[in-house]
Amino acid sequence: MNLAKYIAYFFGGVFLANAIPHIVSGMMGRPFQSPFAKPSGEGLSSSTVNVIWGFFNVIAAYFLIFHVGTFDMHSTSDVFAMGAGAFLIALFSARHFGKFNGGNSLTP
């Protein structure tokens, strides 16, 4: 077991899942929170900034998943490591960005 490759796959999953809201918001022409906004991670960035940031995340995910070790889609441990990173950043993002977008409340 090579712990370094599983750590890389975990963070590859983090970057891959993080790319989704940024690319989708940007492609829809909507501003969204990004690390470049003020305050960082809370303020809104333009749709263009979000597309660029989203694709940076895709590139980082690609290198972490496919250039560290030999990622195998048929390997439960490889897929689990990547999926765990994606799942945990998705949960974190839901709670964090829900504060700003009304997603943490069941009432409108």
N, C-alpha and C positions, 0 to 999 in steps of 0.2 A: 504494500500500500504506500503510495507516494502522497503524503499529506499536502505538499506544495501544489500538486496538480488539482486536488480537490478544493483547496483555497482559491486557486485561480478560477476554477469552474464556478464556485460560489459567487465570486465577485463578477464573473462574466454574466451570470444570471441577473445580478443586481443591475449592471449596466444595461443589459438587454431589456429588462422590464422597465427601467427608468426611461429608456428611449421612447417608449410607446406614448405616454401622455404628451411629451414635448413635441414629437413629430405630428401627432394627430391634432393637437391644439393649433400648432403652427400651420398645418395644411388647411385647417378650417378658418384660418385668419383670425384666430382668437389669441389674445394675450394670455400668458400663464406664468406662474411663479417659476423662477429659475435662480441659480446661484449668482447671476449677474445683476439681479434686481436690487433695489434698495428698499427695505432691508433685505439682505440676501436670503433667498428661499421663502420670502413672504410677499415681497412686492411683485408686481407684474413686469414681465419682459415682453417685448414685441413678438409677433408671430414669426418673424424672420430669425430672431435670436433663438427662439425655441426650436425651429427646424435645424439650425446649425448645431445647437446643443444636443438635440436628439440624435443626429447623425454622428456626432462625436461619440456618444454613448454606444451606438451600434459598432463603430470601429473599435472602441475599447473592448467591447464584448467579444468581437471577432478574434482579436489577438489573444485575449485571456482564455477563450474556449478552444480555439483551434491551433494556437501556437505554443501552448504550454501542455506538454504531455500529448497523448493521442486520444482525443475525445471520441468516445464510441456511443452512438445513440442506442445501442443494444445493451450497454452496460448500465445496470440499475444504479450502481454507485455514482457513475459519472453524471447520469441524468438527475439523480436525486440531489447531488451537490449543486448543480446548476439551478434546478427547480427550487431548492430551498432558498437560494439567494434571491431568485425572482419573487417567490412567495413572500418572504420577509420584507423586501423593499415595497412590495405592493401593499401589505398591511400597514407598514409605516406611513407610506404616502397617503393611503386612505384616511388615516387619522390626522396626519399633519395638514394636508391640503383640505380636508373636510372642514377644518376650522375656518378657512377663508371662503369656501365655496358652498357651505351649507350642507355638506354630506354627512356630518356627525349627528344630525338631528332627524328624527322621524317625522317631525311636523314641518310644513313648508314655511 
